[in-house]
Amino acid sequence: MNKAILLMLLLGAWSLSSWKMIPEASDDPMENQIDSCFRERYHKEGPFDCLYISIKQQKLMVVMRGKITHTFPISSSKYGIGAEKNSNKTPLGFHVIREKIGDKVPLNGILKSRIYTGKQAEIIHEKRSVDSDDVTTRILWLAGDDPGKNKGGRVDSFERYIYIHGTPEEGLIGQPASHGCIRMLNADVILLYNMVHVGMKVLISED
């Protein structure tokens, strides 16, 4: 075979394989925004597996390989956003899932200090709150990943026990109602729990 033709064929094959390695650009502006945030923060190319929590929209988005696969309604803090200890506010910024707790806890089971009590919560479907701030069904314990913003000192999300968890106050999901954590519907938090892993990145954004 002519050497020039052989060289052209080899270059063509290399070019084709290289093209396949380039991830397709998303048509979804939200996916592009999330990808950009994580690339800038971690100085890595996507696609990413991560969680994106929008305070403005009161939604949690599951992103797998750069694509939003699930969107869940949530409740952030009724006291607003903030990272100070004892503020009862929801912290912004990048986090990681430090621990997963509650594998065998039944739906609506109440956890105290991350231990199942053996009791079931009465689910409130109306838009009203109760005195107790019960944690139910599953816990994803978050640790801050932004030193000085949500990690260390008086702004440490892990030390503040910032969780993603189920709640008896399901009627308030979709609006700010928590004491700092991210609340979810109990059935939803089980689904989420089974999708994610310890070490997975989480961004809590004001937008």
N, C-alpha and C positions, 0 to 999 in steps of 0.2 A: 504493500500500500504506500502511496505517495506520502512522504513525511509531512508535507504541508497539510494534507487532508487529515492525517492522523492527529496532528496538533490541533486543528480546528475542532475535531470531534471531542478531544479531551477537554479543551477549553469550554466547549458547549455543555458537556456533562457536568463540569465543575460549576459553571454558572447556574445551571438548573438546580443542582443540589444546594448551592448557596442561597438561591432565591427561596427555596422551600423552607429554609431555616429562619427566614424573616417573618415574625408574627404579623398576622393581618391586622390592619388598623380597624378599630371598632367604629361603627356608625352611631354608637350610643354616646352622647356627650357626657353622661354620668360616668360611664366606664372609662372614658378618656380622662376625666377629671381625677378619678380615683387612681388610675395608673400613674398619672403625672405626680400626684402627691407622694405615692410610695417610692417612685423612682428618685425624686428629689431628696426624700428623707434618707433612704438607705443606699443611694448611689448604685443601684442595680437595675438591670433591664428586666421587664416583666416577661411573660404574664405572671401575676401574683395570685396567691390564695390568701384572702384576708377578709376581715369584716369592716364595714363602713357604717358608722352610726351618725345619722343626721339629726341634730337637735331641732332644727327648724322644721323638718318634715315629720319628726317623731317616728322615724323608721330605721330599721337595721337591715342592711343589705349584705348578703353572702356573695362573695366574689370568688369564683373558682377559675383558675387559668385566665384571669382578666375579664371574665364574663359574669355579670350579675345573674345568679341562678335562682335566688330566693329573696323576697323582700317581706319583712315582718313589721307589724306595728309595735311600738314600744312606748314606755313612759320614762322620761328622764326626771330630774329633780324639780319639784314644785318651787324650790328656792332659787332656781336659776343655775348658771354655770359658774364653776369656781373650783379651785383645788385645795384651798386651805383646810387644815384639820378642823374638825367639829363644825364645819360650815353647812353640812348636809347638802352641798351642791354637787353637780355632776362635773367632773374634770374633763377638759378638752385635751386633745393631742393623741400621740401615738402610744399604744399600750400593747402588751402581749398577754395571752392567756397563760397564767401561771399554774392554775390548778383547775381540774374538772372534778366536781363533787356531786354524788347522788345517783350513781349508776343504777342502783336497785330501789331507789325511793319511788313509791307509787305516785301516780298522777295526783296532784294537790296535796301531797304529803308535806308536813311542816318540818323545817330544819331549824334547829337552834344551835348556834355556834358550829354550824356546818355538820351537825349530827341529826339524823332523822329521829324525831320524837315518838314516832308510832301513831301520831294523830293526823287527821285529815282536816284541811281547811274548808270552811264554808265559803264557796265562791260567790262573790257579789257581782251581779251583772248590771246593776244600776250604777249611775254615775255618782257614787258617793264613797267617801272614805271612812275607815274605822280607826279606832285608837291604836290597835296593834299594827305593827309593820312586819308582818310575817313573810318569811322567805320560804318559797315552796318549790317542790318538784326537782329542780336542778340548780346548780351553781357553777358559773364560770367566773373564777376569781381573777381579776385583772391586776396586772402590775404596770406601772408607768414606764415608759421607754424614752421619756424626754427629761433628762436631769434638770432640776430647777423649776420645771413646769408641772410635772406630775410624778416626779421621782426624787426621793430624798427630802430630809428636813420636815417641814410642816406641810409639804405638798405631795406626800407619797400616797399614790392611789392604793397600793397593796396594803399599807399600814392603815389606810382609811376603810378597808374592807369594801372596796368598790367591786360589785358583782354584776353579772348579767344573771337574772334569776326569775323564777315564776312568782306570781302574786295572787292573793285572794281577790284583790280589787280589779278584776278583769274589766269591769265597766268603765274604768278610767284609762285603760290602755288607748294610746293615740293622743294623749295630752300629758303635759308635765304633772306628775303626781307623786314621785318617789322622794326618798330622803337622801338621794345622791346616786343610788344604783341605777342600772338599766333594767326596768321591769318588762316582762313579756307574758303573753298568754301561756298558760301551763302546757297545753298541747304543743304550742310553738317552740317553747324552750327545750322540750324533749327532742324535737326534730333538729333544732340547731345544735344541741349537745352532741348528737350523733354524727353531725357533719364536720365538726371542728376538732382540732388537736391542740395539746399543750404546746406552747411556743408560737402559735398562730398570731399574726399581727392584727391589731385592731386600731382603727382611727375613729375617734369621737370628734366630730366636726360641728361647728356652729351652723354651717350652711345646710 
